[in-house]
């Protein structure tokens, strides 16, 4: 039986602490520019769900197009430098958004910059997850990844609420520039980080890049557990982004909000639930078999969405959103830690890049469809259908996740 890991054990690792704090601030800022763009849509009217789906599409498209190359770069270049360079580039691109949106009636002019920010986020993501095992002990991987997940999910908790308040009180530009500052803060924290990375391969040329991609894909294909984990990550973000868009659609069609603050509060409750589920899993997750953890959390997630579609009051909906968040955090947290445990360091970047491709491919394709559905299907019907779909998918999760129990058995032997 695995011992319970205290969060303080992981945070006593100063290098990991720098990475974690930097990501909390950076993820907080991410929500500011997203909420600012959402605020422009709400204040000018129109179909919020459809327009939000367009912004999300341009944000995730780079992952679908460039993730294999970013994974190879993460295995070839110093990961610390990739992280810092990506943060600085995103800060500069975010600062350009207020200048290109001269007419606040439309956010279309920002799409190329949103796409470019997505490219550097695509480069940042595999490097971030690949460097974690270079910072912490193997027995701390689940807790460390839960904390990293918390840093991203805390953006929903604090960033959404604060972003809504700042947009309503100070306007669009203040939200955008604060986001740029958070990227620079993250870069500064990462600059002080010391990572014990392995010697990098001496490879050059496009031919060797393609060879590396082929090698990484072959390794993933040979380990069915990696395939399952990658598909689990894709499933989570597919249902997660769908829930996000439909929940935003509730703001205008069901609750008839005229400002961002009340929507920010309900997103905050979702974020609070996500962080709670993530932290609890990081502490106790190794004491539960993987198939029970994954299956139970996805069925809780789906059940919460069904209940949300049926309740009438804003208060009851808010409580349900918190419950949905707990289930989502419990499902998401073990995925990255399990990938890290079964993937060699020299292939880790490509494994996470492959995960990013599947995650974002499952988001890019349905996002425009969900946006269109919001124009002629009621928000309640969409939410109910999402919950039913998630519950049925849970049957497949229950069947496949049994194979992941070997990860814990293998870790126990190594310890």
Secondary structure, 3 states (H helix, E strand, C coil): CCCCCCHHHHHCCHHHHHHHHHHHHHHHHHHHHHHHHHHHHHHHCCCHHHHHHHHHHHHHHHHHHHHHHHHHHHHHCCHHHHHHHHHHHHHHHHHHHHHHCCCCCCCHHHHHHHHHHHHHHHHHHHHHHHHHCCCCCHHHHHHHHHHHHHHHHHHHHHHHHHHHHHHHHHCHHHHHHHHHHHHHHHHHHHHCCCCCCCCCCCCCCHHHHHHHHHHHHHHHHHCHHHHHHHHHHHHHHHHHHHHHHHHHHHHHHCCCCCCCHHHHHHHHHHHHHHHHHHHHHHHHHHHCCHHHHHHHHHHHHHHHHHHHHHCCCHHHHHHHHHHHHHHHHHHHHHHHHHHHHHCCHHHHHHHHHHHHHHHHHHHHHHHHHHHHHHHHCCHHHHHHHHHHHHHHHHHHHHHHHHHHHHHHHHHHHHC
